[in-house]
Amino acid sequence: MAIDLLELEREALDYAREAVELDKKGLRSLAIIRYQKAVDALTKLVQLYPDSPINRVYLKKIREYRDRIQFLRGMLAGDARDGLKAEVVGEERAKSISVEDIGYESELFKGYKSTIRWDDVVDLENVKKVLRQTIVYPTLRPDLFPLGWPRGILLYGPPGCGKTTIAAAVSNEIDGFFCPVDAASLMSKWLGESEKNIARLFRMLRNKASQGKPVILFLDEADSLLGIRREEVGGEIRARNQFLKEMDGLVDKSDLKIPLYVIAATNKPWNLDWAFIRRFQKRVYVPMPNYYVRVQLFKFFLKNVEKEDINYEKLAKMTEGYTSSDIRDICQTAIIEVVTELFESGKALDPESQPRKLVNDDLIAAIKRTRPSVTSDQIRIYNGWADKFRSS
């Protein structure tokens, strides 16, 4: 039971960290999903261990995350209303959106303009190249691609290496809508509703794309919707088949010039159904950062921090096996410790006071307190799957 407790606590913490990071980047829909997963994990903890002395802390966090979810949903609802007002300008454009779609869009479709750019993604040059070839160039000059181009891109690899960030960045490069969804937002307990949700979603995205605005549908944790399961209910099978049908429709002759793309991300590519893998012509491995990239990551995360005598090369050597997200957590931990010193000195309430400069020892101490989130055994599994299925 103690192991379950530790695993649930780590799961809740990981989801909460991801939620905060996505929230800061303005990825509201994805942040809502992660906040909800953190709430679910914490709720399960409280239910399994009702007499735990730290349940009070868990309940407080649950309330905070639920409040944030409601706030973000309100923000998205406002964005959707503004978008719909602009969408119905002009009689012809209004005809392309049904009353059913308008109601559904306010609940599910959360497309928005991403603010993340290529420069916000450290390295991953091979991934960027593939996304330029399959999305950016065809969108800019479709006439140069007589045989068409891939509409489905699968990004796979360890968690915390930048899959979500780079998907949001490419949508910005083509000045398009970024629509993130996950299985939870598509599945329904009611018979037939899940496949209807998927069909409606794709119909709306086609409508938007047919008006000349590129659209990227980002399916996070794709294995949870399209994975292989030992036991399945009929609704899961029908939903998966509907998604595959919609993917096939993207390469129909009538839709060849519509700038609609599907980017799927997964940390467990080996769980995906083969039929799903086949429909994603580009399968791109998003790897762990190597030594050179880790140097660049430390420089990137600390670029706006007052610091001195930072040995980036030494830090990169010490973080072999750490993900990009792990390195961000290390930098954040070191900064928090320095700020804590200022508060504990009693000077923080003075508006003129500032924390001391960050030094190398602060980061080394943070590294020693932070364990890598991916094991070497997991990396070997990813590399093995990439050898079999990668297409870039």
Secondary structure, 3 states (H helix, E strand, C coil): CHHHHHHHHHHHHHHHHHHHHHHHCCCHHHHHHHHHHHHHHHHHHHHHCCCCCCHHHHHHHHHHHHHHHHHHHHHHHHHHHHHHHHHCCCHHHHHCCCHHHHHHHHHCCCCECCCCCHHHCCCCHHHHHHHHHHHHHHHHCHHHCCCCCCCEEEEECCCCCCHHHHHHHHHHHCCCEEEEECHHHHCCCCCCHHHHHHHHHHHHHHHHHHCCCCEEEEECCCHHHHECCCCCCHHHHHHHHHHHHHHHHCCCHHHCCCCEEEEEEECCHHHECHHHHHHCCEEEECCCCCHHHHHHHHHHHCCCCCECCCCHHHHHHHCCCCCHHHHHHHHHHHHHHHHHHHHHCCCCCCCCCCCCCECHHHHHHHHHHCCCCCCHHHHHHHHHHHHHHCCC
